[in-house]
Amino acid sequence: MEQKRYRPRLEILQGTLDMLILQTLQWGPQHGYAIGQTIRAQSAESLKIETGSLYPALHRLEKQGWVKADWKQAVADKKFRMQNAIAGSASGVAAMSWPSG
């Protein structure tokens, strides 16, 4: 019974994080760490997205077809994944802006 009670709340939180990620990606491709830092900066340090929430959300958005991720070569033998919103996927968030205040 308890699990059903919290499920809608969890879905709202996940949906909010998804929208923040898509809004961030509308400015161009970014890797996961940069997405988290952008959300933090744009919210005037009000929102800090932990890696345990951010990366599962990125994988969920990729699986749903909203985000495409490609491996890019960094310095030496280091690689990182660069996320990019799929064309048209961010159109629903294009008109949104960060809340002020």
C-alpha positions as CSV (number, residue, x, y, z in Angstrom):
1,M,0.0,0.0,0.0
2,E,2.8,2.4,0.9
3,Q,4.5,1.9,-2.5
4,K,1.4,2.9,-4.4
5,R,1.1,6.1,-2.3
6,Y,4.6,7.3,-3.2
7,R,4.7,6.3,-6.9
8,P,2.9,9.4,-8.3
9,R,5.3,11.6,-6.3
10,L,8.3,9.7,-7.7
11,E,7.0,10.1,-11.3
12,I,6.6,13.8,-10.8
13,L,10.1,14.2,-9.5
14,Q,11.5,12.1,-12.4
15,G,9.5,14.1,-14.9
16,T,10.8,17.3,-13.5
17,L,14.4,16.2,-13.7
18,D,13.8,15.0,-17.3
19,M,12.5,18.4,-18.3
20,L,15.5,20.2,-16.6
21,I,17.9,17.9,-18.5
22,L,16.1,18.5,-21.9
23,Q,16.0,22.2,-21.3
24,T,19.7,22.2,-20.6
25,L,20.5,20.2,-23.7
26,Q,18.5,22.6,-25.9
27,W,21.6,24.8,-25.7
28,G,23.8,22.1,-27.2
29,P,25.4,18.8,-26.5
30,Q,26.9,18.3,-23.0
31,H,28.4,15.5,-21.0
32,G,26.7,14.4,-17.8
33,Y,28.8,16.4,-15.4
34,A,28.3,19.6,-17.4
35,I,24.5,19.0,-17.4
36,G,24.5,18.8,-13.6
37,Q,26.7,21.9,-13.3
38,T,24.5,23.9,-15.7
39,I,21.3,23.0,-13.8
40,R,23.0,24.0,-10.5
41,A,24.3,27.3,-12.0
42,Q,21.0,28.2,-13.7
43,S,19.1,27.6,-10.5
44,A,21.3,29.9,-8.5
45,E,22.7,26.9,-6.6
46,S,19.2,25.9,-5.5
47,L,19.3,22.5,-7.3
48,K,22.1,20.1,-7.0
49,I,21.5,16.9,-9.0
50,E,23.3,14.0,-7.6
51,T,25.0,11.5,-9.9
52,G,22.7,8.7,-8.6
53,S,19.7,10.7,-10.0
54,L,21.3,12.3,-13.1
55,Y,22.8,9.3,-14.9
56,P,19.8,7.1,-14.5
57,A,17.7,9.9,-15.9
58,L,20.0,10.3,-18.8
59,H,19.8,6.6,-19.5
60,R,16.0,6.7,-19.2
61,L,15.8,9.6,-21.7
62,E,18.1,7.8,-24.1
63,K,16.0,4.6,-23.9
64,Q,12.8,6.6,-24.5
65,G,14.4,8.3,-27.6
66,W,14.6,11.8,-26.2
67,V,18.4,11.9,-25.9
68,K,21.2,10.5,-28.0
69,A,24.6,9.8,-26.5
70,D,27.9,9.3,-28.3
71,W,31.3,8.4,-27.0
72,K,33.9,11.2,-27.6
73,Q,37.7,11.0,-27.2
74,A,39.1,13.3,-24.5
75,V,42.8,13.6,-23.7
76,A,45.0,10.5,-23.9
77,D,43.0,7.3,-23.3
78,K,40.0,8.9,-21.7
79,K,36.6,8.8,-23.2
80,F,33.3,10.4,-22.2
81,R,29.7,10.3,-23.3
82,M,28.3,13.4,-24.8
83,Q,24.5,13.7,-24.6
84,N,22.4,15.6,-27.1
85,A,18.7,16.2,-27.4
86,I,17.3,14.5,-30.5
87,A,15.9,17.0,-33.0
88,G,12.5,18.1,-32.0
89,S,12.5,16.4,-28.6
90,A,13.2,19.7,-26.8
91,S,10.6,21.7,-28.7
92,G,8.2,21.3,-25.8
93,V,10.7,22.9,-23.4
94,A,12.0,25.5,-25.8
95,A,9.5,28.2,-24.6
96,M,10.3,27.5,-20.9
97,S,12.8,29.6,-19.0
98,W,14.5,29.2,-15.6
99,P,12.5,30.5,-12.8
100,S,13.7,33.8,-11.4
101,G,13.9,34.6,-7.8
